[in-house]
Amino acid sequence: MDKDAARVELGVILCKYCHTVIGTFDAEKVTTYYSDCQEQDCYEVRLKREADAQC
């Protein structure tokens, strides 16, 4: 089997708040990075949580 024929991306970028997959990337081992997804719904929930935490 040709190595390039069945290429699997083992890296994933997840939103650290809603756990939505933001993207994938080629990696030599399973790798997970977390970031902000910048989706409007997720952002609004984050703002509400932060406001509730400050009260």
All heavy atoms as atom14 arrays in JSON, in Angstrom:
{
  "sequence": "MDKDAARVELGVILCKYCHTVIGTFDAEKVTTYYSDCQEQDCYEVRLKREADAQC",
  "atom14_mask": [
    [1, 1, 1, 1, 1, 1, 1, 1, 0, 0, 0, 0, 0, 0],
    [1, 1, 1, 1, 1, 1, 1, 1, 0, 0, 0, 0, 0, 0],
    [1, 1, 1, 1, 1, 1, 1, 1, 1, 0, 0, 0, 0, 0],
    [1, 1, 1, 1, 1, 1, 1, 1, 0, 0, 0, 0, 0, 0],
    [1, 1, 1, 1, 1, 0, 0, 0, 0, 0, 0, 0, 0, 0],
    [1, 1, 1, 1, 1, 0, 0, 0, 0, 0, 0, 0, 0, 0],
    [1, 1, 1, 1, 1, 1, 1, 1, 1, 1, 1, 0, 0, 0],
    [1, 1, 1, 1, 1, 1, 1, 0, 0, 0, 0, 0, 0, 0],
    [1, 1, 1, 1, 1, 1, 1, 1, 1, 0, 0, 0, 0, 0],
    [1, 1, 1, 1, 1, 1, 1, 1, 0, 0, 0, 0, 0, 0],
    [1, 1, 1, 1, 0, 0, 0, 0, 0, 0, 0, 0, 0, 0],
    [1, 1, 1, 1, 1, 1, 1, 0, 0, 0, 0, 0, 0, 0],
    [1, 1, 1, 1, 1, 1, 1, 1, 0, 0, 0, 0, 0, 0],
    [1, 1, 1, 1, 1, 1, 1, 1, 0, 0, 0, 0, 0, 0],
    [1, 1, 1, 1, 1, 1, 0, 0, 0, 0, 0, 0, 0, 0],
    [1, 1, 1, 1, 1, 1, 1, 1, 1, 0, 0, 0, 0, 0],
    [1, 1, 1, 1, 1, 1, 1, 1, 1, 1, 1, 1, 0, 0],
    [1, 1, 1, 1, 1, 1, 0, 0, 0, 0, 0, 0, 0, 0],
    [1, 1, 1, 1, 1, 1, 1, 1, 1, 1, 0, 0, 0, 0],
    [1, 1, 1, 1, 1, 1, 1, 0, 0, 0, 0, 0, 0, 0],
    [1, 1, 1, 1, 1, 1, 1, 0, 0, 0, 0, 0, 0, 0],
    [1, 1, 1, 1, 1, 1, 1, 1, 0, 0, 0, 0, 0, 0],
    [1, 1, 1, 1, 0, 0, 0, 0, 0, 0, 0, 0, 0, 0],
    [1, 1, 1, 1, 1, 1, 1, 0, 0, 0, 0, 0, 0, 0],
    [1, 1, 1, 1, 1, 1, 1, 1, 1, 1, 1, 0, 0, 0],
    [1, 1, 1, 1, 1, 1, 1, 1, 0, 0, 0, 0, 0, 0],
    [1, 1, 1, 1, 1, 0, 0, 0, 0, 0, 0, 0, 0, 0],
    [1, 1, 1, 1, 1, 1, 1, 1, 1, 0, 0, 0, 0, 0],
    [1, 1, 1, 1, 1, 1, 1, 1, 1, 0, 0, 0, 0, 0],
    [1, 1, 1, 1, 1, 1, 1, 0, 0, 0, 0, 0, 0, 0],
    [1, 1, 1, 1, 1, 1, 1, 0, 0, 0, 0, 0, 0, 0],
    [1, 1, 1, 1, 1, 1, 1, 0, 0, 0, 0, 0, 0, 0],
    [1, 1, 1, 1, 1, 1, 1, 1, 1, 1, 1, 1, 0, 0],
    [1, 1, 1, 1, 1, 1, 1, 1, 1, 1, 1, 1, 0, 0],
    [1, 1, 1, 1, 1, 1, 0, 0, 0, 0, 0, 0, 0, 0],
    [1, 1, 1, 1, 1, 1, 1, 1, 0, 0, 0, 0, 0, 0],
    [1, 1, 1, 1, 1, 1, 0, 0, 0, 0, 0, 0, 0, 0],
    [1, 1, 1, 1, 1, 1, 1, 1, 1, 0, 0, 0, 0, 0],
    [1, 1, 1, 1, 1, 1, 1, 1, 1, 0, 0, 0, 0, 0],
    [1, 1, 1, 1, 1, 1, 1, 1, 1, 0, 0, 0, 0, 0],
    [1, 1, 1, 1, 1, 1, 1, 1, 0, 0, 0, 0, 0, 0],
    [1, 1, 1, 1, 1, 1, 0, 0, 0, 0, 0, 0, 0, 0],
    [1, 1, 1, 1, 1, 1, 1, 1, 1, 1, 1, 1, 0, 0],
    [1, 1, 1, 1, 1, 1, 1, 1, 1, 0, 0, 0, 0, 0],
    [1, 1, 1, 1, 1, 1, 1, 0, 0, 0, 0, 0, 0, 0],
    [1, 1, 1, 1, 1, 1, 1, 1, 1, 1, 1, 0, 0, 0],
    [1, 1, 1, 1, 1, 1, 1, 1, 0, 0, 0, 0, 0, 0],
    [1, 1, 1, 1, 1, 1, 1, 1, 1, 0, 0, 0, 0, 0],
    [1, 1, 1, 1, 1, 1, 1, 1, 1, 1, 1, 0, 0, 0],
    [1, 1, 1, 1, 1, 1, 1, 1, 1, 0, 0, 0, 0, 0],
    [1, 1, 1, 1, 1, 0, 0, 0, 0, 0, 0, 0, 0, 0],
    [1, 1, 1, 1, 1, 1, 1, 1, 0, 0, 0, 0, 0, 0],
    [1, 1, 1, 1, 1, 0, 0, 0, 0, 0, 0, 0, 0, 0],
    [1, 1, 1, 1, 1, 1, 1, 1, 1, 0, 0, 0, 0, 0],
    [1, 1, 1, 1, 1, 1, 0, 0, 0, 0, 0, 0, 0, 0]
  ],
  "atom14_positions": [
    [[0.84, -1.18, 0.0], [0.0, 0.0, 0.0], [0.88, 1.24, 0.0], [1.85, 1.33, 0.74], [-0.91, -0.03, 1.23], [-1.82, 1.16, 1.32], [-2.87, 1.03, 2.78], [-4.38, 1.52, 2.05], [0.0, 0.0, 0.0], [0.0, 0.0, 0.0], [0.0, 0.0, 0.0], [0.0, 0.0, 0.0], [0.0, 0.0, 0.0], [0.0, 0.0, 0.0]],
    [[0.53, 2.19, -0.8], [1.27, 3.44, -0.9], [1.06, 4.27, 0.36], [-0.07, 4.47, 0.81], [0.8, 4.21, -2.13], [1.66, 5.42, -2.42], [2.76, 5.52, -1.83], [1.24, 6.26, -3.23], [0.0, 0.0, 0.0], [0.0, 0.0, 0.0], [0.0, 0.0, 0.0], [0.0, 0.0, 0.0], [0.0, 0.0, 0.0], [0.0, 0.0, 0.0]],
    [[2.12, 4.79, 0.96], [2.03, 5.57, 2.2], [1.18, 6.83, 2.04], [0.49, 7.23, 2.95], [3.42, 5.96, 2.7], [4.23, 4.82, 3.21], [5.56, 5.31, 3.71], [6.44, 4.17, 4.15], [7.73, 4.63, 4.62], [0.0, 0.0, 0.0], [0.0, 0.0, 0.0], [0.0, 0.0, 0.0], [0.0, 0.0, 0.0], [0.0, 0.0, 0.0]],
    [[1.23, 7.45, 0.89], [0.5, 8.7, 0.66], [-0.98, 8.48, 0.34], [-1.78, 9.4, 0.44], [1.14, 9.51, -0.46], [2.53, 9.99, -0.06], [2.73, 10.24, 1.15], [3.39, 10.12, -0.94], [0.0, 0.0, 0.0], [0.0, 0.0, 0.0], [0.0, 0.0, 0.0], [0.0, 0.0, 0.0], [0.0, 0.0, 0.0], [0.0, 0.0, 0.0]],
    [[-1.36, 7.27, -0.02], [-2.74, 7.01, -0.44], [-3.72, 7.12, 0.73], [-4.82, 7.63, 0.58], [-2.84, 5.63, -1.07], [0.0, 0.0, 0.0], [0.0, 0.0, 0.0], [0.0, 0.0, 0.0], [0.0, 0.0, 0.0], [0.0, 0.0, 0.0], [0.0, 0.0, 0.0], [0.0, 0.0, 0.0], [0.0, 0.0, 0.0], [0.0, 0.0, 0.0]],
    [[-3.36, 6.65, 1.9], [-4.27, 6.66, 3.05], [-3.68, 7.51, 4.17], [-3.32, 7.02, 5.23], [-4.52, 5.24, 3.53], [0.0, 0.0, 0.0], [0.0, 0.0, 0.0], [0.0, 0.0, 0.0], [0.0, 0.0, 0.0], [0.0, 0.0, 0.0], [0.0, 0.0, 0.0], [0.0, 0.0, 0.0], [0.0, 0.0, 0.0], [0.0, 0.0, 0.0]],
    [[-3.6, 8.79, 3.94], [-3.01, 9.71, 4.91], [-4.06, 10.11, 5.94], [-5.16, 10.54, 5.59], [-2.51, 10.95, 4.19], [-1.61, 11.76, 5.03], [-0.39, 12.06, 4.24], [0.53, 12.73, 5.12], [1.81, 12.54, 5.09], [2.3, 11.72, 4.21], [2.59, 13.16, 5.91], [0.0, 0.0, 0.0], [0.0, 0.0, 0.0], [0.0, 0.0, 0.0]],
    [[-3.74, 9.96, 7.2], [-4.66, 10.3, 8.29], [-4.05, 11.46, 9.08], [-2.89, 11.41, 9.47], [-4.88, 9.09, 9.22], [-5.76, 9.46, 10.38], [-5.46, 7.93, 8.44], [0.0, 0.0, 0.0], [0.0, 0.0, 0.0], [0.0, 0.0, 0.0], [0.0, 0.0, 0.0], [0.0, 0.0, 0.0], [0.0, 0.0, 0.0], [0.0, 0.0, 0.0]],
    [[-4.86, 12.49, 9.32], [-4.4, 13.61, 10.11], [-4.63, 13.29, 11.58], [-5.77, 13.07, 12.01], [-5.12, 14.89, 9.7], [-4.74, 15.33, 8.31], [-5.36, 16.64, 7.92], [-6.44, 16.98, 8.44], [-4.75, 17.34, 7.11], [0.0, 0.0, 0.0], [0.0, 0.0, 0.0], [0.0, 0.0, 0.0], [0.0, 0.0, 0.0], [0.0, 0.0, 0.0]],
    [[-3.58, 13.23, 12.36], [-3.67, 12.84, 13.76], [-3.77, 14.03, 14.7], [-3.99, 13.85, 15.89], [-2.45, 11.99, 14.15], [-2.32, 10.66, 13.41], [-1.01, 9.98, 13.8], [-3.5, 9.77, 13.69], [0.0, 0.0, 0.0], [0.0, 0.0, 0.0], [0.0, 0.0, 0.0], [0.0, 0.0, 0.0], [0.0, 0.0, 0.0], [0.0, 0.0, 0.0]],
    [[-3.64, 15.22, 14.19], [-3.74, 16.41, 15.03], [-5.11, 17.06, 14.91], [-5.7, 17.08, 13.84], [0.0, 0.0, 0.0], [0.0, 0.0, 0.0], [0.0, 0.0, 0.0], [0.0, 0.0, 0.0], [0.0, 0.0, 0.0], [0.0, 0.0, 0.0], [0.0, 0.0, 0.0], [0.0, 0.0, 0.0], [0.0, 0.0, 0.0], [0.0, 0.0, 0.0]],
    [[-5.6, 17.56, 16.03], [-6.91, 18.22, 16.03], [-6.85, 19.47, 16.89], [-6.13, 19.51, 17.89], [-8.03, 17.27, 16.52], [-7.84, 16.88, 17.97], [-9.4, 17.87, 16.32], [0.0, 0.0, 0.0], [0.0, 0.0, 0.0], [0.0, 0.0, 0.0], [0.0, 0.0, 0.0], [0.0, 0.0, 0.0], [0.0, 0.0, 0.0], [0.0, 0.0, 0.0]],
    [[-7.57, 20.51, 16.48], [-7.69, 21.74, 17.25], [-9.15, 21.84, 17.7], [-10.05, 21.83, 16.86], [-7.3, 22.97, 16.43], [-5.89, 22.81, 15.86], [-7.41, 24.24, 17.28], [-5.54, 23.83, 14.8], [0.0, 0.0, 0.0], [0.0, 0.0, 0.0], [0.0, 0.0, 0.0], [0.0, 0.0, 0.0], [0.0, 0.0, 0.0], [0.0, 0.0, 0.0]],
    [[-9.38, 21.89, 19.0], [-10.71, 21.94, 19.57], [-10.94, 23.27, 20.27], [-10.01, 23.86, 20.82], [-10.92, 20.83, 20.6], [-10.82, 19.39, 20.13], [-10.92, 18.45, 21.32], [-11.9, 19.09, 19.11], [0.0, 0.0, 0.0], [0.0, 0.0, 0.0], [0.0, 0.0, 0.0], [0.0, 0.0, 0.0], [0.0, 0.0, 0.0], [0.0, 0.0, 0.0]],
    [[-12.19, 23.71, 20.29], [-12.55, 24.88, 21.08], [-12.51, 24.47, 22.55], [-13.09, 23.45, 22.92], [-13.95, 25.38, 20.72], [-14.49, 26.75, 21.77], [0.0, 0.0, 0.0], [0.0, 0.0, 0.0], [0.0, 0.0, 0.0], [0.0, 0.0, 0.0], [0.0, 0.0, 0.0], [0.0, 0.0, 0.0], [0.0, 0.0, 0.0], [0.0, 0.0, 0.0]],
    [[-11.83, 25.23, 23.37], [-11.69, 24.87, 24.78], [-12.96, 25.12, 25.58], [-13.05, 24.73, 26.73], [-10.51, 25.59, 25.41], [-10.58, 27.09, 25.4], [-9.29, 27.68, 25.96], [-9.24, 29.17, 25.76], [-7.98, 29.72, 26.24], [0.0, 0.0, 0.0], [0.0, 0.0, 0.0], [0.0, 0.0, 0.0], [0.0, 0.0, 0.0], [0.0, 0.0, 0.0]],
    [[-13.95, 25.73, 24.95], [-15.21, 26.01, 25.64], [-16.34, 25.07, 25.19], [-17.01, 24.48, 26.0], [-15.63, 27.47, 25.43], [-14.61, 28.42, 25.98], [-13.72, 29.08, 25.15], [-14.5, 28.65, 27.35], [-12.77, 29.94, 25.65], [-13.55, 29.5, 27.86], [-12.69, 30.15, 27.01], [-11.74, 31.0, 27.52], [0.0, 0.0, 0.0], [0.0, 0.0, 0.0]],
    [[-16.55, 24.94, 23.87], [-17.66, 24.13, 23.37], [-17.22, 22.81, 22.74], [-18.04, 22.02, 22.32], [-18.51, 24.93, 22.38], [-17.67, 25.34, 20.84], [0.0, 0.0, 0.0], [0.0, 0.0, 0.0], [0.0, 0.0, 0.0], [0.0, 0.0, 0.0], [0.0, 0.0, 0.0], [0.0, 0.0, 0.0], [0.0, 0.0, 0.0], [0.0, 0.0, 0.0]],
    [[-15.92, 22.58, 22.66], [-15.32, 21.34, 22.15], [-15.65, 21.06, 20.68], [-15.64, 19.92, 20.25], [-15.7, 20.15, 23.03], [-15.32, 20.36, 24.45], [-14.02, 20.3, 24.88], [-16.06, 20.67, 25.54], [-13.98, 20.55, 26.17], [-15.21, 20.78, 26.6], [0.0, 0.0, 0.0], [0.0, 0.0, 0.0], [0.0, 0.0, 0.0], [0.0, 0.0, 0.0]],
    [[-15.93, 22.1, 19.92], [-16.14, 21.98, 18.48], [-14.79, 21.83, 17.8], [-13.82, 22.47, 18.2], [-16.85, 23.24, 17.94], [-18.1, 23.38, 18.6], [-17.06, 23.16, 16.44], [0.0, 0.0, 0.0], [0.0, 0.0, 0.0], [0.0, 0.0, 0.0], [0.0, 0.0, 0.0], [0.0, 0.0, 0.0], [0.0, 0.0, 0.0], [0.0, 0.0, 0.0]],
    [[-14.72, 21.0, 16.77], [-13.49, 20.84, 16.01], [-13.28, 22.08, 15.15], [-14.11, 22.41, 14.3], [-13.52, 19.58, 15.13], [-12.27, 19.5, 14.27], [-13.67, 18.34, 15.99], [0.0, 0.0, 0.0], [0.0, 0.0, 0.0], [0.0, 0.0, 0.0], [0.0, 0.0, 0.0], [0.0, 0.0, 0.0], [0.0, 0.0, 0.0], [0.0, 0.0, 0.0]],
    [[-12.17, 22.78, 15.39], [-11.83, 23.97, 14.62], [-11.06, 23.57, 13.36], [-11.25, 24.14, 12.3], [-11.0, 24.95, 15.47], [-11.82, 25.42, 16.68], [-10.5, 26.12, 14.65], [-11.04, 26.21, 17.7], [0.0, 0.0, 0.0], [0.0, 0.0, 0.0], [0.0, 0.0, 0.0], [0.0, 0.0, 0.0], [0.0, 0.0, 0.0], [0.0, 0.0, 0.0]],
    [[-10.2, 22.58, 13.49], [-9.42, 22.13, 12.35], [-8.61, 20.89, 12.68], [-8.56, 20.45, 13.83], [0.0, 0.0, 0.0], [0.0, 0.0, 0.0], [0.0, 0.0, 0.0], [0.0, 0.0, 0.0], [0.0, 0.0, 0.0], [0.0, 0.0, 0.0], [0.0, 0.0, 0.0], [0.0, 0.0, 0.0], [0.0, 0.0, 0.0], [0.0, 0.0, 0.0]],
    [[-7.99, 20.33, 11.65], [-7.11, 19.18, 11.82], [-5.79, 19.49, 11.12], [-5.71, 20.38, 10.27], [-7.72, 17.91, 11.21], [-7.93, 18.1, 9.82], [-9.03, 17.54, 11.9], [0.0, 0.0, 0.0], [0.0, 0.0, 0.0], [0.0, 0.0, 0.0], [0.0, 0.0, 0.0], [0.0, 0.0, 0.0], [0.0, 0.0, 0.0], [0.0, 0.0, 0.0]],
    [[-4.77, 18.74, 11.48], [-3.46, 18.92, 10.86], [-2.69, 17.62, 10.9], [-2.98, 16.73, 11.7], [-2.66, 20.06, 11.54], [-2.44, 19.85, 13.01], [-1.27, 19.26, 13.48], [-3.39, 20.25, 13.94], [-1.06, 19.06, 14.83], [-3.19, 20.07, 15.29], [-2.02, 19.47, 15.73], [0.0, 0.0, 0.0], [0.0, 0.0, 0.0], [0.0, 0.0, 0.0]],
    [[-1.72, 17.51, 10.02], [-0.88, 16.31, 9.94], [0.1, 16.32, 11.11], [0.76, 17.32, 11.37], [-0.13, 16.3, 8.61], [0.6, 15.0, 8.38], [0.17, 13.98, 8.93], [1.6, 15.01, 7.64], [0.0, 0.0, 0.0], [0.0, 0.0, 0.0], [0.0, 0.0, 0.0], [0.0, 0.0, 0.0], [0.0, 0.0, 0.0], [0.0, 0.0, 0.0]],
    [[0.15, 15.22, 11.85], [1.08, 15.1, 12.97], [1.61, 13.67, 13.01], [1.0, 12.75, 12.46], [0.37, 15.44, 14.27], [0.0, 0.0, 0.0], [0.0, 0.0, 0.0], [0.0, 0.0, 0.0], [0.0, 0.0, 0.0], [0.0, 0.0, 0.0], [0.0, 0.0, 0.0], [0.0, 0.0, 0.0], [0.0, 0.0, 0.0], [0.0, 0.0, 0.0]],
    [[2.75, 13.49, 13.65], [3.33, 12.16, 13.74], [2.69, 11.31, 14.82], [2.81, 10.1, 14.81], [4.84, 12.28, 13.97], [5.56, 12.85, 12.77], [7.07, 12.78, 12.92], [7.55, 12.0, 13.78], [7.75, 13.48, 12.19], [0.0, 0.0, 0.0], [0.0, 0.0, 0.0], [0.0, 0.0, 0.0], [0.0, 0.0, 0.0], [0.0, 0.0, 0.0]],
    [[2.03, 11.95, 15.79], [1.32, 11.22, 16.84], [0.04, 11.98, 17.15], [-0.15, 13.12, 16.72], [2.18, 11.08, 18.09], [2.58, 12.39, 18.72], [3.44, 12.16, 19.95], [3.77, 13.49, 20.59], [4.52, 13.31, 21.82], [0.0, 0.0, 0.0], [0.0, 0.0, 0.0], [0.0, 0.0, 0.0], [0.0, 0.0, 0.0], [0.0, 0.0, 0.0]],
    [[-0.86, 11.36, 17.88], [-2.12, 12.01, 18.23], [-1.82, 13.24, 19.07], [-1.14, 13.16, 20.1], [-3.05, 11.04, 19.0], [-4.31, 11.75, 19.45], [-3.39, 9.84, 18.13], [0.0, 0.0, 0.0], [0.0, 0.0, 0.0], [0.0, 0.0, 0.0], [0.0, 0.0, 0.0], [0.0, 0.0, 0.0], [0.0, 0.0, 0.0], [0.0, 0.0, 0.0]],
    [[-2.3, 14.4, 18.6], [-2.03, 15.67, 19.25], [-3.32, 16.48, 19.31], [-4.06, 16.55, 18.34], [-0.98, 16.48, 18.44], [0.17, 15.67, 18.24], [-0.59, 17.75, 19.16], [0.0, 0.0, 0.0], [0.0, 0.0, 0.0], [0.0, 0.0, 0.0], [0.0, 0.0, 0.0], [0.0, 0.0, 0.0], [0.0, 0.0, 0.0], [0.0, 0.0, 0.0]],
    [[-3.59, 17.08, 20.46], [-4.78, 17.91, 20.63], [-4.35, 19.28, 21.13], [-3.64, 19.39, 22.13], [-5.76, 17.28, 21.64], [-6.07, 15.96, 21.21], [-7.03, 18.09, 21.74], [0.0, 0.0, 0.0], [0.0, 0.0, 0.0], [0.0, 0.0, 0.0], [0.0, 0.0, 0.0], [0.0, 0.0, 0.0], [0.0, 0.0, 0.0], [0.0, 0.0, 0.0]],
    [[-4.79, 20.31, 20.43], [-4.58, 21.69, 20.85], [-5.95, 22.31, 21.12], [-6.94, 21.93, 20.5], [-3.86, 22.51, 19.78], [-2.41, 22.12, 19.58], [-1.97, 21.66, 18.36], [-1.5, 22.23, 20.62], [-0.65, 21.31, 18.17], [-0.18, 21.89, 20.44], [0.25, 21.42, 19.21], [1.56, 21.08, 19.02], [0.0, 0.0, 0.0], [0.0, 0.0, 0.0]],
    [[-5.98, 23.26, 22.03], [-7.22, 23.95, 22.36], [-7.07, 25.43, 22.06], [-6.03, 26.02, 22.29], [-7.55, 23.76, 23.85], [-7.86, 22.33, 24.18], [-6.88, 21.46, 24.64], [-9.15, 21.83, 24.02], [-7.16, 20.15, 24.93], [-9.45, 20.52, 24.31], [-8.45, 19.68, 24.77], [-8.74, 18.36, 25.05], [0.0, 0.0, 0.0], [0.0, 0.0, 0.0]],
    [[-8.15, 26.01, 21.53], [-8.19, 27.42, 21.19], [-9.62, 27.91, 21.34], [-10.49, 27.17, 21.77], [-7.69, 27.61, 19.76], [-7.61, 28.99, 19.46], [0.0, 0.0, 0.0], [0.0, 0.0, 0.0], [0.0, 0.0, 0.0], [0.0, 0.0, 0.0], [0.0, 0.0, 0.0], [0.0, 0.0, 0.0], [0.0, 0.0, 0.0], [0.0, 0.0, 0.0]],
    [[-9.87, 29.17, 20.98], [-11.23, 29.72, 20.96], [-11.77, 29.59, 19.54], [-11.08, 29.93, 18.59], [-11.22, 31.2, 21.35], [-10.69, 31.43, 22.75], [-10.73, 30.49, 23.56], [-10.26, 32.56, 23.03], [0.0, 0.0, 0.0], [0.0, 0.0, 0.0], [0.0, 0.0, 0.0], [0.0, 0.0, 0.0], [0.0, 0.0, 0.0], [0.0, 0.0, 0.0]],
    [[-13.03, 29.14, 19.42], [-13.59, 28.92, 18.09], [-14.1, 30.19, 17.43], [-14.32, 30.22, 16.24], [-14.69, 27.87, 18.12], [-16.21, 28.38, 18.93], [0.0, 0.0, 0.0], [0.0, 0.0, 0.0], [0.0, 0.0, 0.0], [0.0, 0.0, 0.0], [0.0, 0.0, 0.0], [0.0, 0.0, 0.0], [0.0, 0.0, 0.0], [0.0, 0.0, 0.0]],
    [[-14.35, 31.26, 18.19], [-14.82, 32.54, 17.67], [-16.22, 32.48, 17.07], [-16.62, 33.39, 16.35], [-13.84, 33.12, 16.65], [-12.43, 33.32, 17.17], [-12.37, 34.3, 18.33], [-13.03, 35.31, 18.3], [-11.59, 33.98, 19.33], [0.0, 0.0, 0.0], [0.0, 0.0, 0.0], [0.0, 0.0, 0.0], [0.0, 0.0, 0.0], [0.0, 0.0, 0.0]],
    [[-16.98, 31.42, 17.34], [-18.37, 31.37, 16.91], [-19.19, 32.27, 17.81], [-18.94, 32.35, 19.02], [-18.91, 29.93, 16.97], [-18.3, 29.01, 15.96], [-18.67, 29.37, 14.53], [-19.8, 29.85, 14.3], [-17.82, 29.17, 13.65], [0.0, 0.0, 0.0], [0.0, 0.0, 0.0], [0.0, 0.0, 0.0], [0.0, 0.0, 0.0], [0.0, 0.0, 0.0]],
    [[-20.17, 32.96, 17.26], [-20.95, 33.93, 18.02], [-21.65, 33.29, 19.22], [-21.63, 33.84, 20.32], [-21.98, 34.61, 17.1], [-22.72, 35.75, 17.76], [-21.81, 36.93, 18.1], [-20.82, 37.18, 17.43], [-22.15, 37.65, 19.14], [0.0, 0.0, 0.0], [0.0, 0.0, 0.0], [0.0, 0.0, 0.0], [0.0, 0.0, 0.0], [0.0, 0.0, 0.0]],
    [[-22.27, 32.13, 19.03], [-22.98, 31.47, 20.13], [-22.03, 31.1, 21.27], [-22.35, 31.31, 22.44], [-23.69, 30.2, 19.64], [-24.82, 30.52, 18.67], [-25.32, 31.66, 18.7], [-25.2, 29.63, 17.89], [0.0, 0.0, 0.0], [0.0, 0.0, 0.0], [0.0, 0.0, 0.0], [0.0, 0.0, 0.0], [0.0, 0.0, 0.0], [0.0, 0.0, 0.0]],
    [[-20.91, 30.57, 20.94], [-19.91, 30.17, 21.94], [-19.41, 31.41, 22.68], [-19.27, 31.4, 23.9], [-18.76, 29.43, 21.28], [-17.49, 28.84, 22.43], [0.0, 0.0, 0.0], [0.0, 0.0, 0.0], [0.0, 0.0, 0.0], [0.0, 0.0, 0.0], [0.0, 0.0, 0.0], [0.0, 0.0, 0.0], [0.0, 0.0, 0.0], [0.0, 0.0, 0.0]],
    [[-19.16, 32.48, 21.96], [-18.67, 33.71, 22.56], [-19.68, 34.3, 23.54], [-19.31, 34.73, 24.64], [-18.33, 34.72, 21.45], [-17.74, 36.01, 21.97], [-16.46, 36.03, 22.51], [-18.46, 37.19, 21.92], [-15.91, 37.21, 22.98], [-17.92, 38.37, 22.39], [-16.64, 38.37, 22.93], [-16.11, 39.53, 23.41], [0.0, 0.0, 0.0], [0.0, 0.0, 0.0]],
    [[-20.95, 34.28, 23.18], [-22.0, 34.8, 24.07], [-22.11, 33.98, 25.35], [-22.27, 34.53, 26.44], [-23.33, 34.84, 23.33], [-23.38, 35.92, 22.26], [-24.62, 35.86, 21.4], [-25.5, 34.99, 21.64], [-24.72, 36.67, 20.47], [0.0, 0.0, 0.0], [0.0, 0.0, 0.0], [0.0, 0.0, 0.0], [0.0, 0.0, 0.0], [0.0, 0.0, 0.0]],
    [[-22.02, 32.67, 25.24], [-22.06, 31.8, 26.42], [-20.86, 32.09, 27.32], [-20.98, 32.16, 28.55], [-22.09, 30.31, 26.0], [-21.88, 29.4, 27.2], [-23.41, 29.99, 25.32], [0.0, 0.0, 0.0], [0.0, 0.0, 0.0], [0.0, 0.0, 0.0], [0.0, 0.0, 0.0], [0.0, 0.0, 0.0], [0.0, 0.0, 0.0], [0.0, 0.0, 0.0]],
    [[-19.7, 32.29, 26.72], [-18.49, 32.62, 27.48], [-18.64, 33.92, 28.25], [-18.27, 34.02, 29.42], [-17.3, 32.76, 26.53], [-16.28, 31.7, 26.72], [-15.1, 31.92, 25.83], [-15.52, 31.76, 24.45], [-14.9, 32.29, 23.42], [-13.84, 33.02, 23.58], [-15.34, 32.09, 22.2], [0.0, 0.0, 0.0], [0.0, 0.0, 0.0], [0.0, 0.0, 0.0]],
    [[-19.17, 34.94, 27.58], [-19.37, 36.23, 28.24], [-20.35, 36.11, 29.41], [-20.13, 36.7, 30.47], [-19.88, 37.27, 27.24], [-18.88, 37.78, 26.22], [-19.57, 38.74, 25.24], [-17.71, 38.45, 26.89], [0.0, 0.0, 0.0], [0.0, 0.0, 0.0], [0.0, 0.0, 0.0], [0.0, 0.0, 0.0], [0.0, 0.0, 0.0], [0.0, 0.0, 0.0]],
    [[-21.4, 35.33, 29.23], [-22.38, 35.14, 30.29], [-21.75, 34.42, 31.48], [-21.96, 34.8, 32.63], [-23.57, 34.35, 29.77], [-24.7, 34.23, 30.76], [-25.89, 33.56, 30.12], [-27.11, 33.49, 30.98], [-27.03, 33.22, 32.33], [0.0, 0.0, 0.0], [0.0, 0.0, 0.0], [0.0, 0.0, 0.0], [0.0, 0.0, 0.0], [0.0, 0.0, 0.0]],
    [[-20.95, 33.39, 31.21], [-20.27, 32.66, 32.3], [-19.32, 33.57, 33.07], [-19.25, 33.52, 34.29], [-19.48, 31.48, 31.74], [-20.31, 30.31, 31.38], [-19.42, 29.16, 30.94], [-20.19, 28.14, 30.28], [-19.68, 27.21, 29.5], [-18.38, 27.2, 29.27], [-20.45, 26.31, 28.95], [0.0, 0.0, 0.0], [0.0, 0.0, 0.0], [0.0, 0.0, 0.0]],
    [[-18.56, 34.4, 32.35], [-17.63, 35.31, 33.0], [-18.37, 36.35, 33.84], [-17.93, 36.69, 34.94], [-16.75, 35.99, 31.96], [-15.74, 35.06, 31.31], [-14.98, 35.71, 30.17], [-15.18, 36.92, 29.91], [-14.18, 35.01, 29.53], [0.0, 0.0, 0.0], [0.0, 0.0, 0.0], [0.0, 0.0, 0.0], [0.0, 0.0, 0.0], [0.0, 0.0, 0.0]],
    [[-19.49, 36.85, 33.34], [-20.29, 37.83, 34.09], [-20.87, 37.2, 35.36], [-20.88, 37.81, 36.42], [-21.39, 38.38, 33.21], [0.0, 0.0, 0.0], [0.0, 0.0, 0.0], [0.0, 0.0, 0.0], [0.0, 0.0, 0.0], [0.0, 0.0, 0.0], [0.0, 0.0, 0.0], [0.0, 0.0, 0.0], [0.0, 0.0, 0.0], [0.0, 0.0, 0.0]],
    [[-21.35, 35.95, 35.26], [-21.89, 35.25, 36.41], [-20.81, 34.96, 37.46], [-21.06, 35.01, 38.65], [-22.56, 33.94, 35.99], [-23.84, 34.17, 35.2], [-24.36, 35.31, 35.23], [-24.32, 33.21, 34.55], [0.0, 0.0, 0.0], [0.0, 0.0, 0.0], [0.0, 0.0, 0.0], [0.0, 0.0, 0.0], [0.0, 0.0, 0.0], [0.0, 0.0, 0.0]],
    [[-19.6, 34.67, 36.99], [-18.49, 34.36, 37.9], [-18.04, 35.59, 38.68], [-17.56, 35.49, 39.82], [-17.32, 33.77, 37.13], [0.0, 0.0, 0.0], [0.0, 0.0, 0.0], [0.0, 0.0, 0.0], [0.0, 0.0, 0.0], [0.0, 0.0, 0.0], [0.0, 0.0, 0.0], [0.0, 0.0, 0.0], [0.0, 0.0, 0.0], [0.0, 0.0, 0.0]],
    [[-18.18, 36.77, 38.1], [-17.74, 38.0, 38.76], [-18.73, 38.48, 39.8], [-18.38, 39.27, 40.67], [-17.52, 39.1, 37.73], [-16.31, 38.83, 36.85], [-16.11, 39.92, 35.81], [-16.89, 40.84, 35.71], [-15.05, 39.78, 35.04], [0.0, 0.0, 0.0], [0.0, 0.0, 0.0], [0.0, 0.0, 0.0], [0.0, 0.0, 0.0], [0.0, 0.0, 0.0]],
    [[-19.97, 38.03, 39.73], [-21.0, 38.46, 40.69], [-20.87, 37.75, 42.01], [-20.41, 36.78, 42.26], [-22.39, 38.21, 40.12], [-22.74, 39.29, 38.73], [0.0, 0.0, 0.0], [0.0, 0.0, 0.0], [0.0, 0.0, 0.0], [0.0, 0.0, 0.0], [0.0, 0.0, 0.0], [0.0, 0.0, 0.0], [0.0, 0.0, 0.0], [0.0, 0.0, 0.0]]
  ]
}
